[in-house]
Amino acid sequence: MSSEAITSFEDLGLAPEIMAAINQVGYTTPTPIQAQAIPAVMAGRDVLGIAQTGTGKTAGFTLPMINRLMKGRAKARMPRTLILEPTRELAAQVAENFDLYGQNTRLTKALLIGGVSFGDQERAIERGADVLIATPGRLLDHVERGKVMLRGVEVLVIDEADRMLDMGFIPDIERIVKLLPFTRQTLFFSATMPPEITRLSEQFLQAPQRIEVAPPSSTNKNVSQTLIEVAPMSKRAALRALFDREEVTNGIIFCNRKRDIGTLLESLQRHGYSAVSLHGDMDQHIRLKMLDEFKSGSAKYLIASDVAARGLDIPNVSHVFNFDVPSHAEDYVHRIGRTGRAGRTGAAYMLATRQDDKYVQTIEGLIKLEIPREELPGLDAAETDKPAAKGKPRRRKTDAKSDDPSPTGGNGTDNHAGRRRGLLGRNRRKTPNNKKPDATPTAEKSQNAKAEKTAPPPRKAKAQSSDAFDGNMPDFLKKQIK
């Protein structure tokens, strides 16, 4: 049966236990990648799946895998299938999907990710795991400790392969694949196909069925995209203005740098917005807690780095805000793929400054679309989060000149007298218009300046006027002197 003729999960030939779980979840019609991938996996073929995030490819390999594993049992420390994921969050999400779809079976799983004790993971492996879900680094740690043997793996799934490439996991994956049986089924999924990923797919797969449900690096048509042109110091004010203008159910805010996440979180909380943060340096338990708060609605906004840009299944995200323009154009596609999932509509906003022009052009070239521009009115310096310094007047040019240690040269007086204020310096600061500039050679000037720094202020010559007022001393001072 062709994929075009498949309009229901009933047409896929899945086991009754799996169908009961699907009906309980409420799924009725498979997505395009599910309709094509599930029959191919059940037939035992290698699969090369190219699909953007949010298309349902996790169920596309999880459902047929469960269907296959229902026959047989796993041995201790020898998993029957291996699923490699680039991040802890994505691995934990796949584990949740496995529990959901396999709730009516007796299949077991083990989850190997960082931030969790080795002891708990080792006990899960020793009991026998039909499905092993892991990040590459933590899996190799267990392999090197002799706790996992991979020679019994029947199915290998490499998910989000292009993200693996970005995170530097390709050498680890190549090491892992060498430990697997040659006669295995391999499922390879990626949102984009850069040259390195194409090379790996040719290396790992044997006569694969290529499934491509959307052009590489295309954006979801259900997501409206807008670029906000803004000054750098007005980005937080622009973000708050968008929050107040839009009907946001919940939204994900993406930053390029982890240090900016904490700053933005503090700013939003200070302005009364309920927000949590997520980035790679967090402890695993804290990360899961932040995600739970966001999923449950306790927090309306999630500020994240690109660790959350792939694979997180949060169906009700109404808005995505790119606080920073991503430096890699592919990341833009994955970021805005967090909204508009499962046929819903969504909105994506990107705050861009003039310095971001080259990145914006790269993004528009990749998605083959000019993103509509918009300016938010009324965003001036007064609306930024950076308050002006209080009680600290700006330095005037005259003050800066008066601090110059070099001689004034304007009226023949010494430098210290030229820096006086009020009455004492009134007549000494002006240079006659007909006075020519000092013609002293440069070398001589520097020697004079050196001498003035070390030597005490010279005494006034006798030839000078008898008072500091050049003969214009006020009468009330003359009386006091007498």
C-alpha positions as CSV (number, residue, x, y, z in Angstrom):
1,M,0.0,0.0,0.0
2,S,1.4,3.4,-1.0
3,S,1.9,6.1,1.6
4,E,-0.7,8.3,-0.2
5,A,-3.3,5.6,0.5
6,I,-2.5,5.4,4.2
7,T,-5.0,7.7,6.0
8,S,-5.3,5.9,9.3
9,F,-3.0,4.1,11.7
10,E,-5.2,1.1,11.2
11,D,-3.8,0.7,7.7
12,L,-0.2,0.3,9.0
13,G,-0.5,-3.2,10.4
14,L,0.7,-2.4,13.9
15,A,0.1,-4.9,16.8
16,P,-3.2,-4.5,18.7
17,E,-1.3,-3.5,21.9
18,I,0.3,-0.6,20.0
19,M,-3.0,0.4,18.4
20,A,-4.7,0.5,21.8
21,A,-2.0,2.9,23.0
22,I,-2.3,5.1,19.9
23,N,-6.1,5.3,20.3
24,Q,-5.7,6.2,24.0
25,V,-3.3,9.0,23.1
26,G,-5.9,10.3,20.5
27,Y,-3.9,9.9,17.3
28,T,-6.0,9.1,14.3
29,T,-4.1,10.1,11.1
30,P,-0.3,9.5,10.6
31,T,1.8,12.4,9.5
32,P,3.5,12.0,6.0
33,I,6.8,10.8,7.4
34,Q,5.0,8.3,9.7
35,A,3.0,7.0,6.7
36,Q,6.2,6.4,4.8
37,A,8.7,5.4,7.5
38,I,6.6,2.9,9.5
39,P,6.0,0.5,6.6
40,A,9.7,0.7,5.6
41,V,10.9,0.0,9.1
42,M,8.5,-2.9,9.6
43,A,9.8,-4.4,6.3
44,G,13.3,-4.3,7.7
45,R,14.8,-1.7,5.4
46,D,17.3,1.0,6.2
47,V,15.8,4.4,6.2
48,L,17.2,7.8,5.5
49,G,14.6,10.3,6.8
50,I,14.8,14.0,6.0
51,A,12.2,16.1,7.8
52,Q,12.0,19.3,9.7
53,T,11.2,19.3,13.4
54,G,7.6,18.8,14.5
55,T,6.7,16.4,11.7
56,G,6.3,13.4,14.0
57,K,9.4,11.4,13.1
58,T,9.9,10.1,16.7
59,A,6.8,8.1,16.4
60,G,7.9,7.1,12.9
61,F,10.7,5.0,14.3
62,T,9.4,4.2,17.8
63,L,6.1,2.6,16.8
64,P,7.6,0.0,14.3
65,M,10.5,-0.6,16.7
66,I,8.1,-1.6,19.5
67,N,6.2,-3.8,17.0
68,R,9.4,-5.7,16.2
69,L,10.6,-6.0,19.8
70,M,7.4,-7.6,21.0
71,K,8.9,-10.9,19.9
72,G,11.8,-11.9,22.2
73,R,13.4,-10.6,25.3
74,A,16.7,-8.7,26.0
75,K,19.6,-10.2,27.9
76,A,21.5,-8.5,30.7
77,R,23.8,-5.7,29.5
78,M,22.9,-6.5,25.9
79,P,20.2,-4.1,24.5
80,R,18.4,-5.1,21.4
81,T,18.0,-1.6,20.0
82,L,20.0,1.6,20.4
83,I,18.7,5.1,19.9
84,L,21.3,7.9,19.9
85,E,20.2,11.5,20.6
86,P,22.2,14.7,20.7
87,T,20.8,16.1,24.0
88,R,19.6,14.9,27.3
89,E,16.2,16.5,26.8
90,L,15.6,14.9,23.5
91,A,16.7,11.5,24.9
92,A,14.3,11.9,27.8
93,Q,11.5,12.8,25.5
94,V,12.0,9.7,23.3
95,A,12.0,7.6,26.5
96,E,8.6,9.2,27.5
97,N,7.3,8.3,24.0
98,F,8.5,4.8,24.3
99,D,6.7,4.4,27.7
100,L,3.5,5.9,26.1
101,Y,3.4,3.8,23.0
102,G,4.6,0.6,24.7
103,Q,2.4,0.9,27.8
104,N,0.5,-2.3,26.9
105,T,3.7,-4.4,26.4
106,R,6.3,-5.8,28.7
107,L,9.2,-4.2,27.0
108,T,11.9,-2.5,29.1
109,K,14.2,0.5,28.4
110,A,17.3,2.2,29.8
111,L,18.1,5.9,29.6
112,L,21.8,6.8,29.6
113,I,22.3,10.6,29.9
114,G,24.5,12.9,31.8
115,G,23.5,14.4,35.1
116,V,22.1,11.1,36.4
117,S,24.0,8.7,38.7
118,F,25.9,5.8,37.0
119,G,24.5,3.4,39.6
120,D,20.8,3.8,38.6
121,Q,21.7,3.5,34.9
122,E,23.8,0.4,35.5
123,R,21.0,-1.4,37.4
124,A,18.6,-0.7,34.5
125,I,21.0,-2.2,32.0
126,E,21.8,-5.2,34.1
127,R,18.1,-6.1,34.3
128,G,18.0,-6.2,30.5
129,A,16.9,-3.4,28.3
130,D,15.0,-4.0,25.0
131,V,15.6,-0.3,24.1
132,L,18.7,1.7,25.1
133,I,18.3,5.4,24.6
134,A,21.5,7.4,25.1
135,T,23.6,10.4,24.3
136,P,26.9,9.4,22.7
137,G,29.3,10.6,25.4
138,R,27.4,8.8,28.3
139,L,27.1,5.6,26.3
140,L,30.8,5.4,25.7
141,D,31.4,6.0,29.4
142,H,29.4,2.9,30.2
143,V,31.0,0.9,27.4
144,E,34.5,1.7,28.7
145,R,33.4,0.6,32.2
146,G,32.4,-2.7,30.7
147,K,28.7,-2.2,31.7
148,V,27.2,-2.3,28.2
149,M,27.8,-4.7,25.3
150,L,26.5,-3.6,21.9
151,R,27.0,-6.8,19.9
152,G,23.3,-7.7,20.3
153,V,21.9,-4.5,18.8
154,E,19.4,-5.3,16.0
155,V,18.3,-1.8,15.2
156,L,20.3,1.5,15.4
157,V,18.6,4.9,15.3
158,I,20.7,8.0,14.8
159,D,18.3,10.9,15.4
160,E,19.0,14.6,14.6
161,A,22.2,13.7,12.8
162,D,22.9,17.3,11.7
163,R,22.7,18.4,15.4
164,M,25.1,15.7,16.3
165,L,27.5,17.2,13.7
166,D,27.1,20.7,15.2
167,M,27.8,19.4,18.7
168,G,30.9,17.5,17.7
169,F,29.5,14.0,18.3
170,I,30.4,12.5,14.9
171,P,33.7,10.9,16.1
172,D,31.9,9.3,19.0
173,I,29.2,7.9,16.7
174,E,31.8,6.4,14.4
175,R,33.3,4.7,17.4
176,I,29.9,3.4,18.6
177,V,29.0,2.1,15.1
178,K,32.2,0.0,15.0
179,L,31.0,-1.9,18.1
180,L,27.7,-2.9,16.5
181,P,26.9,-6.0,14.4
182,F,27.3,-5.4,10.7
183,T,23.9,-7.1,10.0
184,R,21.7,-4.6,11.7
185,Q,18.9,-2.2,10.6
186,T,19.9,1.5,10.6
187,L,17.5,4.4,10.7
188,F,19.1,7.8,10.0
189,F,17.1,11.0,10.6
190,S,18.2,14.5,10.0
191,A,16.5,17.9,9.3
192,T,19.3,19.0,6.9
193,M,21.8,17.2,4.8
194,P,25.2,19.0,4.8
195,P,28.1,17.1,3.0
196,E,29.4,15.5,6.2
197,I,26.0,14.0,7.0
198,T,25.6,12.8,3.5
199,R,29.0,11.0,3.8
200,L,27.9,9.4,7.1
201,S,24.6,8.2,5.7
202,E,26.5,6.5,2.8
203,Q,28.8,4.9,5.3
204,F,26.2,3.6,7.8
205,L,23.2,2.7,5.5
206,Q,22.8,-0.1,3.0
207,A,20.4,0.6,0.1
208,P,18.2,2.9,2.3
209,Q,14.8,4.1,1.5
210,R,15.0,7.9,1.3
211,I,12.0,9.6,2.8
212,E,11.8,13.4,2.4
213,V,8.6,15.0,3.4
214,A,9.7,18.7,3.2
215,P,12.6,20.5,1.3
216,P,15.7,20.6,3.5
217,S,15.9,23.7,5.7
218,S,12.4,24.9,4.8
219,T,10.1,26.6,7.4
220,N,6.6,25.6,8.3
221,K,4.0,27.4,6.4
222,N,1.8,27.5,9.5
223,V,4.3,29.8,11.2
224,S,4.1,33.6,10.4
225,Q,7.6,35.2,10.5
226,T,8.4,38.8,11.3
227,L,11.7,40.6,11.7
228,I,11.8,43.5,14.2
229,E,14.4,46.2,13.4
230,V,15.6,47.5,16.7
231,A,18.6,49.3,18.3
232,P,20.8,47.0,20.5
233,M,19.9,48.8,23.7
234,S,16.1,48.5,23.0
235,K,15.9,44.8,22.5
236,R,14.5,44.0,25.9
237,A,11.9,46.8,25.6
238,A,11.0,45.5,22.2
239,L,10.5,42.0,23.6
240,R,8.2,43.3,26.4
241,A,6.3,45.3,23.8
242,L,5.7,42.1,21.8
243,F,4.6,40.2,24.9
244,D,2.0,42.9,25.7
245,R,0.8,43.2,22.1
246,E,0.5,39.5,21.2
247,E,-1.9,36.9,22.6
248,V,0.8,34.6,23.9
249,T,-0.2,31.2,25.2
250,N,3.4,30.4,26.0
251,G,6.6,31.3,24.2
252,I,10.2,30.2,23.8
253,I,12.8,32.9,23.7
254,F,16.2,32.0,22.2
255,C,19.5,33.6,23.0
256,N,22.9,32.9,21.4
257,R,24.9,33.1,24.6
258,K,24.3,31.4,27.9
259,R,25.4,34.4,29.9
260,D,22.6,36.5,28.2
261,I,20.0,34.0,29.3
262,G,20.5,34.8,33.0
263,T,20.5,38.5,32.4
264,L,17.3,38.4,30.3
265,L,15.6,36.1,32.9
266,E,16.3,38.6,35.7
267,S,15.0,41.4,33.5
268,L,11.7,39.7,32.7
269,Q,11.1,38.6,36.2
270,R,11.8,42.1,37.4
271,H,9.1,43.4,35.0
272,G,6.6,40.8,36.3
273,Y,6.7,38.2,33.5
274,S,6.7,34.5,34.6
275,A,9.8,33.0,33.0
276,V,12.2,30.1,33.4
277,S,15.5,29.3,31.7
278,L,17.2,26.3,30.1
279,H,20.8,25.9,28.9
280,G,23.5,23.2,28.8
281,D,25.3,24.1,32.0
282,M,22.3,23.4,34.3
283,D,22.1,20.3,36.4
284,Q,19.9,17.7,34.8
285,H,17.3,17.8,37.6
286,I,17.1,21.6,37.4
287,R,16.6,21.4,33.6
288,L,13.8,18.9,33.9
289,K,12.2,21.0,36.6
290,M,12.3,24.1,34.4
291,L,10.8,22.1,31.5
292,D,8.0,20.8,33.7
293,E,7.1,24.3,34.9
294,F,7.0,25.5,31.3
295,K,4.9,22.5,30.0
296,S,2.5,22.8,32.9
297,G,1.9,26.5,32.4
298,S,3.4,27.6,35.7
299,A,5.9,29.7,33.6
300,K,4.7,31.4,30.5
301,Y,8.1,32.0,28.9
302,L,11.1,29.7,28.5
303,I,14.4,31.4,27.8
304,A,16.7,28.9,26.1
305,S,19.9,28.3,24.2
306,D,20.0,26.1,21.1
307,V,20.1,23.1,23.4
308,A,16.3,23.4,23.3
309,A,16.0,24.1,19.6
310,R,15.8,20.5,18.6
311,G,13.2,17.8,19.3
312,L,11.4,19.1,22.4
313,D,7.8,18.2,22.0
314,I,5.8,21.0,23.5
315,P,2.7,21.1,21.3
316,N,1.1,24.3,22.6
317,V,3.9,26.8,22.0
318,S,2.2,29.7,20.4
319,H,5.2,32.0,19.8
320,V,8.9,31.8,19.3
321,F,11.0,34.9,20.0
322,N,14.6,35.1,18.6
323,F,16.1,37.6,21.0
324,D,19.4,37.1,19.1
325,V,19.7,36.4,15.4
326,P,21.3,32.9,15.2
327,S,24.8,32.9,13.6
328,H,24.0,29.6,11.9
329,A,21.0,29.8,9.5
330,E,20.0,26.2,10.1
331,D,19.4,27.1,13.8
332,Y,16.7,29.6,12.7
333,V,14.7,26.8,11.1
334,H,14.9,24.6,14.1
335,R,14.1,27.4,16.5
336,I,10.9,28.5,14.8
337,G,10.0,24.8,14.4
338,R,9.1,24.8,18.1
339,T,5.8,26.5,17.2
340,G,3.1,25.6,14.6
341,R,3.4,21.9,15.4
342,A,0.9,19.2,14.6
343,G,-1.1,21.4,12.2
344,R,-1.4,24.4,14.6
345,T,-0.6,27.9,13.7
346,G,2.3,29.9,15.3
347,A,4.2,33.1,15.2
348,A,8.0,33.7,15.1
349,Y,9.6,37.1,15.8
350,M,13.3,37.9,15.4
351,L,14.9,41.0,16.9
352,A,17.7,42.2,14.6
353,T,20.1,45.1,14.7
354,R,22.1,46.6,11.9
355,Q,25.1,44.4,12.9
356,D,23.0,41.3,12.2
357,D,22.4,42.1,8.5
358,K,24.8,39.4,7.2
359,Y,23.2,36.7,9.3
360,V,19.7,37.8,8.3
361,Q,20.7,37.6,4.6
362,T,22.1,34.1,5.1
363,I,18.9,33.0,6.8
364,E,16.7,34.4,4.0
365,G,18.9,32.7,1.4
366,L,18.5,29.4,3.1
367,I,14.8,29.5,3.5
368,K,14.4,31.3,0.1
369,L,12.0,33.8,1.7
370,E,12.3,37.5,2.6
371,I,11.2,37.9,6.1
372,P,8.7,40.8,6.5
373,R,10.2,43.8,8.4
374,E,8.5,45.8,11.2
375,E,9.5,48.6,13.5
376,L,8.0,49.0,16.9
377,P,7.2,52.7,17.6
378,G,8.3,54.5,20.7
379,L,11.4,52.5,21.5
380,D,13.9,55.1,22.7
381,A,16.6,55.2,25.2
382,A,14.2,55.9,28.0
383,E,12.6,52.5,27.6
384,T,15.8,50.5,27.8
385,D,16.8,48.5,30.9
386,K,20.1,50.4,31.3
387,P,19.4,53.4,33.5
388,A,21.5,56.5,33.0
389,A,24.1,57.3,35.7
390,K,22.6,59.5,38.4
391,G,24.3,62.5,39.8
392,K,27.2,62.2,37.4
393,P,27.3,65.2,35.0
394,R,28.9,64.8,31.7
395,R,32.4,66.1,31.3
396,R,32.7,69.2,29.3
397,K,35.3,69.7,26.6
398,T,36.7,72.7,28.5
399,D,37.2,70.5,31.5
400,A,39.0,67.9,29.4
401,K,41.3,70.6,28.0
402,S,42.0,72.1,31.4
403,D,43.3,68.7,32.6
404,D,45.9,68.6,29.9
405,P,49.3,68.5,31.6
406,S,51.0,70.4,28.7
407,P,51.7,74.2,29.0
408,T,48.9,76.4,27.9
409,G,51.1,78.6,25.8
410,G,48.3,81.1,25.3
411,N,49.2,83.9,27.6
412,G,52.7,83.3,28.7
413,T,51.7,82.0,32.2
414,D,52.4,78.7,33.8
415,N,50.2,75.7,33.5
416,H,48.9,75.7,37.1
417,A,47.7,79.2,36.9
418,G,45.9,78.3,33.6
419,R,43.8,75.7,35.4
420,R,42.3,78.1,38.0
421,R,38.6,78.6,38.2
422,G,36.4,81.6,38.9
423,L,38.0,85.0,39.2
424,L,41.5,83.6,39.4
425,G,41.4,82.0,36.0
426,R,39.0,84.3,34.3
427,N,41.5,86.3,32.3
428,R,44.1,83.6,31.8
429,R,42.0,81.1,29.8
430,K,41.5,83.2,26.7
431,T,44.1,83.4,24.0
432,P,44.3,86.6,21.8
433,N,43.2,86.0,18.3
434,N,46.3,87.6,16.9
435,K,48.6,85.4,19.0
436,K,50.5,82.8,16.9
437,P,50.7,79.2,18.1
438,D,53.7,78.2,20.0
439,A,56.4,77.3,17.6
440,T,58.5,75.4,20.0
441,P,59.8,72.1,18.4
442,T,58.2,68.9,19.3
443,A,61.2,67.4,21.1
444,E,61.6,70.6,23.1
445,K,57.9,70.5,24.1
446,S,58.2,66.9,25.4
447,Q,61.3,67.7,27.4
448,N,59.5,70.7,28.9
449,A,56.5,68.6,29.7
450,K,58.7,66.0,31.4
451,A,60.4,68.7,33.5
452,E,57.1,70.2,34.6
453,K,55.8,66.8,35.8
454,T,58.8,66.2,38.1
455,A,59.7,69.8,39.1
456,P,57.6,71.8,41.5
457,P,55.5,74.7,40.2
458,P,57.8,77.6,39.3
459,R,57.6,80.8,41.4
460,K,56.2,83.8,39.6
461,A,58.8,86.1,38.1
462,K,59.3,89.5,39.5
463,A,58.5,91.1,36.2
464,Q,55.0,89.9,36.5
465,S,52.1,91.9,37.9
466,S,52.1,92.4,41.7
467,D,48.9,90.5,42.1
468,A,47.1,87.5,40.6
469,F,44.4,89.9,39.1
470,D,46.8,91.6,36.6
471,G,46.2,94.9,38.3
472,N,42.4,94.5,38.5
473,M,42.1,93.6,42.1
474,P,38.7,94.4,43.6
475,D,38.5,97.3,46.1
476,F,37.2,95.1,49.0
477,L,40.2,92.9,48.7
478,K,42.6,95.8,48.7
479,K,41.1,97.1,52.0
480,Q,41.6,93.7,53.6
481,I,45.2,93.5,52.5
482,K,45.9,96.9,53.9
